[in-house]
Amino acid sequence: MLSGSTRHIGFTGNTVMAFSKQSFFVVVLSIFFLLVKSEWTTVRPLGDLEYKFDSITRTMEKMPEGGGMAWYSILMQAPNTASPINTDDRLTWRKVAEGPGQGISRFEAKLNNSLAREGYRLPKIWLSAGSDEFSFQMTERSPQGSQTKFKGNSCKFGVQQRPESGGRVSFKILLKNCDSVPYFYPSLQKDGQPWMGYLDYYTQTEEMTSDLDNIKFRTCSIDKAAIQNEGLTLKLDFIFSLYGEKFGEELLVGFMYRYNIIQI
């Protein structure tokens, strides 16, 4: 018959309390590091768009036989380095004053357009200041000769990023005081050619609105490691646009803004 002895390990109240305290701190620290790891960090603080309109005026000269000419003068704020990226010879662009803020100047754009051509259309004006693009369109159909109120001037936007984890990186775009829908625009390429399978590497959520501060936001997740392993390149932009409710009521039809978030 086998014989043996059993050793009993006893825990005093102090021992249990010591283990309980240690376990508590381990749990607290684990939660803390988890929260820190999942926190959103600011890439671009929620703030005003650098592009704002001061005024748009139009002068028209109609010919007795029909057709005519139209001259548009646009005064606006834009980044110091902003310049047109389209080469329409009817457009001129010049800086007229420094300010009102750091890195911002006032510019004047002049657009001369012939109304004599059948089926003519006013050219869209495209501006760029490095990592962003801003385009806007006027119309000849508005009965107004000038416009000084622009609801797009109140738009604020921001970008946040979550720390990279498991080869994936996440972004959040924010939009406030703006009657528009924010969305991401991914452009995936391989060997310089468009790659249509971006859904294998990229997902984004539907637009949501915070009840606390009425901020619209949307998030996306990118499989950065898989993109790099496949030899692909990704350009991710944040885009929103704002257009008038009734076409032709105002001189400004609307604008679109594109902000580059990341290039992989």
C-alpha positions in Angstrom: 0.0 0.0 0.0 1.3 3.3 -1.0 1.6 5.9 1.6 2.2 9.6 1.4 1.6 12.8 3.1 -0.4 15.8 2.0 1.0 19.3 2.6 -1.5 22.0 3.3 -0.7 25.6 2.4 -2.4 28.1 4.6 -3.2 31.7 3.7 -3.5 34.2 6.4 -5.7 37.3 6.1 -2.7 39.4 5.4 -1.4 37.1 2.7 -4.8 37.2 0.9 -4.9 41.0 1.2 -1.4 41.3 -0.2 -2.4 39.1 -3.2 -5.6 41.1 -3.7 -3.8 44.4 -3.7 -1.2 43.1 -6.2 -3.9 41.7 -8.5 -5.8 45.0 -8.3 -2.8 47.0 -9.4 -2.0 44.6 -12.2 -5.5 45.0 -13.5 -5.4 48.8 -13.2 -2.1 49.0 -15.0 -3.3 46.6 -17.7 -6.4 48.8 -18.3 -4.4 52.0 -18.3 -1.9 50.7 -20.9 -4.8 49.3 -23.0 -6.5 52.7 -23.0 -3.3 54.6 -23.8 -2.7 52.2 -26.7 -6.2 52.8 -28.1 -6.3 56.5 -27.6 -6.7 58.8 -30.6 -3.8 61.3 -31.0 -4.2 64.6 -32.9 -2.7 64.8 -36.5 -4.5 68.0 -37.4 -6.4 69.9 -34.6 -10.1 70.6 -35.2 -10.1 74.1 -36.6 -11.0 76.4 -39.4 -10.3 75.7 -43.0 -7.4 77.7 -44.3 -9.4 78.7 -47.4 -12.2 81.2 -46.9 -14.1 83.6 -49.2 -14.3 87.3 -48.6 -16.3 88.3 -51.7 -17.1 87.4 -55.3 -18.2 90.1 -57.8 -19.2 89.8 -61.4 -19.4 92.3 -64.2 -21.2 91.4 -67.4 -21.3 93.0 -70.8 -23.8 91.7 -73.2 -23.6 92.2 -77.0 -26.7 93.3 -79.0 -26.3 90.3 -81.3 -26.2 88.0 -78.3 -23.4 86.5 -76.1 -21.0 88.8 -74.4 -18.3 88.8 -71.7 -18.2 88.3 -68.0 -15.5 89.2 -65.5 -15.3 87.6 -62.0 -13.2 88.9 -59.1 -12.7 86.6 -56.1 -11.1 87.9 -52.9 -10.3 85.0 -50.5 -8.0 83.8 -47.8 -5.6 80.9 -48.5 -2.3 79.4 -47.3 0.7 81.5 -48.2 1.9 78.9 -50.7 -1.5 78.4 -52.4 -1.4 78.6 -56.2 -3.6 77.5 -59.1 -2.9 74.0 -60.4 -4.9 74.5 -63.6 -3.4 76.5 -66.4 -6.5 78.2 -67.9 -5.3 81.4 -69.5 -8.5 83.2 -68.4 -7.4 82.9 -64.8 -5.0 85.3 -62.9 -4.0 84.8 -59.3 -2.0 87.2 -57.0 -1.4 87.9 -53.4 -2.8 91.2 -52.2 -2.1 91.2 -48.4 -0.5 89.2 -45.6 -2.6 87.7 -42.9 -5.1 87.5 -41.2 -3.4 84.6 -39.4 0.0 82.9 -39.4 0.7 81.2 -42.7 -2.4 82.8 -44.3 -2.6 85.5 -46.9 -5.3 87.3 -48.9 -5.4 86.6 -52.6 -7.3 87.9 -55.6 -8.4 85.6 -58.4 -9.7 87.1 -61.6 -11.5 85.1 -64.2 -12.4 86.4 -67.6 -14.9 84.3 -69.5 -16.5 84.7 -72.9 -20.3 84.2 -73.0 -20.3 84.1 -76.8 -19.5 80.4 -77.2 -22.3 77.9 -77.4 -22.3 75.4 -74.6 -19.6 77.3 -72.7 -18.9 76.6 -69.1 -17.0 78.5 -66.4 -13.8 76.8 -65.6 -13.4 75.3 -62.1 -10.6 76.9 -60.2 -8.2 74.4 -58.5 -5.7 75.6 -55.8 -3.1 73.6 -53.9 -0.8 74.4 -51.0 1.3 71.2 -50.9 -0.7 68.5 -49.0 -4.1 69.8 -49.8 -6.3 70.8 -52.8 -9.2 73.3 -52.8 -11.5 73.7 -55.9 -14.5 75.9 -56.4 -16.9 76.8 -59.1 -19.0 79.9 -60.0 -22.0 80.2 -62.2 -23.2 82.8 -64.7 -26.8 82.0 -64.0 -27.1 83.8 -60.7 -29.0 87.1 -60.8 -26.6 88.5 -58.2 -23.7 90.8 -59.1 -21.9 90.2 -55.8 -21.7 87.7 -52.9 -20.3 88.4 -49.5 -21.8 85.6 -47.3 -20.5 82.0 -47.6 -21.7 79.3 -45.3 -18.6 77.2 -46.0 -16.5 79.7 -44.1 -17.7 78.2 -40.8 -16.5 74.7 -41.6 -14.0 73.2 -39.2 -12.1 69.9 -39.7 -9.6 67.7 -37.9 -7.7 64.4 -38.2 -6.8 61.9 -35.5 -4.7 58.8 -35.5 -4.6 55.6 -33.4 -1.2 54.1 -32.6 -0.2 51.3 -35.1 -1.0 47.8 -33.8 -0.5 44.5 -35.5 0.5 46.2 -38.7 -2.7 48.2 -38.9 -3.1 51.9 -38.5 -6.4 53.8 -38.0 -7.5 57.3 -38.6 -10.5 59.4 -37.6 -11.8 62.5 -39.5 -13.8 65.2 -37.8 -16.1 67.8 -39.3 -18.0 70.6 -37.5 -20.2 73.5 -38.4 -20.4 72.2 -42.0 -23.4 70.9 -43.9 -21.4 68.2 -45.6 -20.4 64.6 -45.3 -16.8 63.7 -44.5 -15.3 60.7 -46.2 -11.9 59.0 -46.9 -10.6 58.6 -50.4 -8.1 55.8 -50.8 -5.9 55.5 -53.9 -4.0 52.2 -54.2 -1.4 51.6 -56.8 1.1 48.9 -57.9 4.0 49.8 -60.2 2.4 53.1 -60.8 -0.9 51.6 -62.0 -4.3 51.8 -60.2 -5.0 48.7 -58.1 -8.7 48.0 -57.6 -8.5 45.6 -54.7 -8.2 48.3 -52.0 -11.1 46.7 -50.0 -8.7 43.9 -49.0 -6.4 46.4 -47.2 -8.8 49.2 -46.2 -12.1 49.6 -44.4 -14.1 52.7 -43.2 -17.1 53.2 -41.1 -20.3 55.0 -41.9 -20.6 58.7 -41.0 -21.5 59.2 -37.3 -22.4 62.3 -35.2 -21.4 63.0 -31.6 -24.4 63.9 -29.5 -22.1 65.8 -27.1 -20.7 68.4 -29.5 -22.5 67.7 -32.8 -19.2 66.7 -34.5 -19.5 64.5 -37.6 -16.8 61.8 -37.8 -15.8 58.7 -39.6 -13.0 56.2 -39.0 -10.9 53.9 -41.2 -8.4 51.1 -40.7 -5.5 50.3 -43.0 -3.5 47.1 -43.2 -0.2 48.9 -43.6 1.9 45.8 -43.2 0.0 43.9 -46.0 0.2 46.9 -48.3 4.0 47.1 -47.9 4.4 43.3 -48.2 2.5 43.3 -51.5 4.7 46.1 -52.9 1.7 48.5 -53.1 1.4 52.2 -52.5 -1.5 53.9 -50.8 -2.5 57.6 -50.8 -5.3 58.3 -48.3 -7.1 61.7 -48.5 -9.9 63.3 -46.4 -12.5 64.9 -48.7 -15.6 67.0 -48.1 -17.6 69.3 -50.3 -20.3 71.9 -49.9 -22.7 73.1 -52.5 -25.7 75.5 -52.5 -29.2 74.1 -52.1 -30.5 75.8 -55.2 -28.2 76.0 -58.2 -27.9 79.5 -59.6 -29.1 81.4 -56.6 -25.6 82.5 -55.6 -22.5 83.2 -57.6 -20.5 80.5 -55.8 -21.9 77.1 -56.8 -19.8 75.3 -54.2 -16.3 73.9 -53.3 -14.5 70.7 -52.6 -11.6 70.3 -50.2 -9.0 67.4 -50.2 -6.5 66.9 -47.4 -3.8 64.2 -47.7 -3.5 62.2 -44.5 -0.9 59.6 -45.3 1.1 58.0 -48.1 2.4 54.5 -47.7 
